[in-house]
Amino acid sequence: MKILVTYFSLTHNTELIANTIFEQASLNDNAEIKKIKDVAPSELNIYDIIFVGSACHDSDLARPVKNFLESIPDNPSFKLAGFYCHSTMKRNDPLPRSEELFDKWAAKGIKTFKHISDSKGIDLIGIFNCVGAPSPEIQVFIKNEIITDENEWDTYFDQVMEHPNSKDLDDARIFAEKVLNKARSSN
């Protein structure tokens, strides 16, 4: 199979996940990795699978990724897998409000991948998300606007700053392998 891993990353969290997915895809397939700014939507149909990665901005995929996805022609021949990094907790993390925080500050990424896939007739075969350490500017925003309780902030900060960690990278490898196997079985 011919595979493209493309991504947008400002803090290198998404780039790290993209590189991990690329390494997994390269084990048995012809894979390429490119920044999203270096990919033209008109060239996408040469691929069997496209992994598209994004940072989470404004509770959703970053604007360059949304623009890229929106510019894909309808009914392409490739299968799509999405991934993104966010600076909130996952739904099952130990903070009491982890599900609430994820739903408010990161869940739109899932909805956007699904909406664009549905509206464009793209076969979406997986979505992966993981926590990524926030930039200093985002840390200030989160502390001042989202997690204002000092104890909750300390717990959040201690946990989020270690991501993406080795478990996140292992999870990204597993995600990539599942996507690849799903694509192989549907051909």
C-alpha positions in Angstrom: 0.0 0.0 0.0 1.0 3.6 -0.5 0.6 5.7 2.6 1.0 9.4 3.4 1.3 10.7 6.9 0.8 14.5 6.9 0.5 16.8 9.9 0.4 20.3 11.3 2.3 20.8 14.6 3.5 23.9 16.5 4.9 22.4 19.7 6.2 19.1 18.1 3.7 17.0 20.0 1.7 16.1 16.9 5.0 15.8 14.9 6.2 13.2 17.4 3.0 11.2 16.9 3.2 11.6 13.1 6.8 10.3 13.1 5.7 7.3 15.2 2.8 6.5 12.8 5.1 6.9 9.9 7.7 4.5 11.3 5.0 1.9 11.9 3.6 2.4 8.4 7.0 2.1 6.9 7.6 -1.4 8.3 5.6 -3.1 5.6 4.4 -0.4 3.2 5.6 2.4 1.0 5.1 5.4 3.3 5.9 9.1 3.1 5.7 11.8 5.7 5.1 15.5 4.9 4.0 18.6 6.6 0.5 19.5 5.6 1.7 22.8 4.0 3.7 20.7 1.6 0.8 18.5 0.3 -1.6 19.5 -2.5 -5.1 17.9 -2.2 -5.0 17.2 -5.9 -2.2 14.7 -5.4 -3.9 12.7 -2.7 -5.5 10.0 -4.9 -2.1 8.3 -5.5 -2.3 7.1 -1.9 -4.3 4.2 -0.4 -4.3 5.6 3.1 -3.7 9.1 4.4 -3.1 9.8 8.1 -3.8 13.5 8.8 -2.5 14.9 12.1 -3.3 18.2 13.9 -2.7 20.1 16.9 -5.8 21.0 18.8 -6.6 24.8 18.6 -9.7 26.5 19.9 -11.1 23.1 21.0 -10.9 21.7 17.4 -8.4 20.7 14.7 -6.1 23.6 13.8 -7.3 25.8 11.0 -4.6 24.7 8.5 -5.7 21.1 8.9 -9.4 22.0 8.6 -8.6 24.0 5.5 -6.7 21.1 4.1 -9.5 18.6 4.8 -12.1 20.9 3.4 -10.1 21.3 0.1 -10.1 17.5 -0.5 -12.2 16.7 -3.6 -15.4 14.7 -2.9 -15.4 10.9 -3.0 -11.6 10.3 -3.1 -10.2 6.9 -3.6 -8.0 6.9 -0.4 -9.0 5.9 3.1 -8.5 8.5 5.9 -7.2 8.1 9.4 -7.1 11.2 11.7 -5.0 11.9 14.7 -4.5 14.9 17.0 -2.8 16.1 20.2 -4.6 18.3 22.8 -3.6 19.8 26.1 -6.5 18.6 28.1 -7.1 15.3 29.9 -8.5 12.3 28.2 -12.0 11.3 29.2 -10.8 8.5 31.5 -7.9 10.4 33.3 -7.9 10.7 37.1 -8.9 14.3 37.3 -12.5 14.5 38.6 -13.5 16.7 35.6 -11.4 14.9 32.9 -14.5 13.9 30.9 -16.0 17.4 31.1 -12.7 19.0 30.1 -12.1 16.7 27.2 -15.7 17.2 25.9 -15.4 20.9 26.1 -11.8 21.4 25.0 -10.8 18.6 22.6 -13.8 16.5 21.5 -14.5 18.7 18.5 -11.5 17.2 16.7 -13.4 13.9 16.5 -16.5 15.6 15.3 -14.6 17.5 12.6 -12.9 14.4 11.2 -16.3 12.6 11.1 -18.2 15.6 9.6 -15.7 16.2 6.8 -15.5 12.5 6.0 -19.2 12.2 5.9 -19.7 15.3 3.8 -17.0 14.5 1.3 -17.6 10.7 1.0 -14.2 9.8 2.6 -13.8 6.4 4.1 -12.7 7.3 7.7 -11.1 4.2 9.2 -9.8 5.6 12.5 -9.2 8.5 14.8 -6.5 8.8 17.5 -6.0 11.5 20.1 -3.5 11.9 22.8 -2.4 14.5 25.4 0.4 16.8 24.5 2.2 19.2 26.8 0.9 22.8 26.2 3.1 25.6 25.1 3.8 28.3 27.8 1.1 30.6 26.4 -1.5 27.8 26.5 -0.4 26.9 30.1 -1.3 30.5 31.2 -4.6 30.4 29.4 -5.5 27.0 30.9 -4.5 28.1 34.4 -6.4 31.4 34.2 -9.5 30.3 32.3 -10.1 26.5 32.6 -8.4 25.0 35.6 -8.3 27.8 38.2 -8.3 25.7 41.3 -4.7 25.4 42.5 -4.9 21.8 43.6 -6.6 20.7 40.4 -4.0 22.7 38.4 -1.1 21.0 40.2 -2.5 17.6 39.4 -3.2 18.6 35.8 0.1 20.2 35.2 2.1 17.3 36.6 0.3 14.8 34.4 0.0 16.8 31.1 3.7 17.9 31.0 4.9 14.3 30.5 3.0 13.8 27.3 3.3 12.5 24.7 5.1 9.8 26.7 6.1 6.3 25.8 2.6 4.9 26.3 1.2 7.5 23.9 3.8 6.5 21.3 2.9 2.8 21.8 -0.8 3.7 21.5 0.0 5.6 18.3 1.8 2.5 16.9 -1.1 0.3 17.8 -3.5 2.7 16.2 -1.4 2.8 13.0 -1.3 -1.0 12.8 -5.0 -1.3 13.4 -5.7 1.2 10.6 -3.3 -0.6 8.2 -4.9 -4.0 9.0 -8.4 -2.6 8.5 -7.4 -1.1 5.1 -5.7 -4.4 4.1 -8.8 -6.4 5.0 -11.2 -4.2 3.1 -9.2 -4.4 -0.2 
